[in-house]
Amino acid sequence: MLGIGGGLIAIPILGVLFGMDQHMAQGTALVMITPNVLIGFLRYRQRNRIDTRVALTMCAFATGSAYLAAHIASSIDVHNLQRAFATFLLVLAAFYIWQWYNKKRSQTSEIVLSTKYLPLLGVASGFMSGIFTVGGGLVVVPVLVTLFAFAQTQAQGMALILVVPGALAALLSYSQAGNVDWSIGLPLALGGIFSVSWGVALAHKLPIVYLRGAFCLMLVGVGIAMLALK
């Protein structure tokens, strides 16, 4: 529904209910995220005009940075990684709130960047996906909406396809480091495959303000919950 593949919810749940540390939770969540985002993109593409050529170009840039970042993430202390993840979510939520408030006050036209800068967004998305697993999709959606004038649902569809290669590269890196529990990840992936189409349909029925509000509330809620975890 929100264009992030479900990992935002799965990671803290895996930590709380299954006792996984941040590395294992992120690696296991990738097993679910990878097929979810691919199917989600196909569903969004049926409802929105998405430039596949541009999307694939961004994907190519995202893949290498995601693999490198995942190696870096595996060497970070689990508690520091958890705090960094929570802080990242709260900062992103604050940006969303600022964006909404500023847009309501300002009557001037927005700055729209050329699509030639999208490969740079691909690099940033891949890096954030490698570090935080769900970081790529979370960054791409607000940037596409704010700086490239994408519609919310169009941005979410683009974010999903961009996450696919980054998620695969990160999954490979996390798996090589022994930070994937396949016995839990595969059932999660199966459940996500059956439910992702419902989320896409709901996203297109909700008013944009509700969709952005839900996205922001989820960021704040998960960020606070992650900071509270020991």
Sequence and secondary structure as in RCSB ss.txt:
>XXXX:A:sequence
MLGIGGGLIAIPILGVLFGMDQHMAQGTALVMITPNVLIGFLRYRQRNRIDTRVALTMCAFATGSAYLAAHIASS
IDVHNLQRAFATFLLVLAAFYIWQWYNKKRSQTSEIVLSTKYLPLLGVASGFMSGIFTVGGGLVVVPVLVTLFAF
AQTQAQGMALILVVPGALAALLSYSQAGNVDWSIGLPLALGGIFSVSWGVALAHKLPIVYLRGAFCLMLVGVGIA
MLALK
>XXXX:A:secstr
  SSTTHHHHHHHHHHHS   HHHHHHHHHHHHHHHHHHHHHHHHHHS   HHHHHHHHHHHHHHHHHHHHHHHT
S HHHHHHHHHHHHHHHHHHHHHHHHHHHH  S      GGGHHHHHHHHHHHHHHHSSHHHHHHHHHHHHHS  
 HHHHHHHHHHHHHHHHHHHHHHHHHTT   HHHHHHHHHHHHHHHHHHHHHHHHS HHHHHHHHHHHHHHHHHH
HHH  
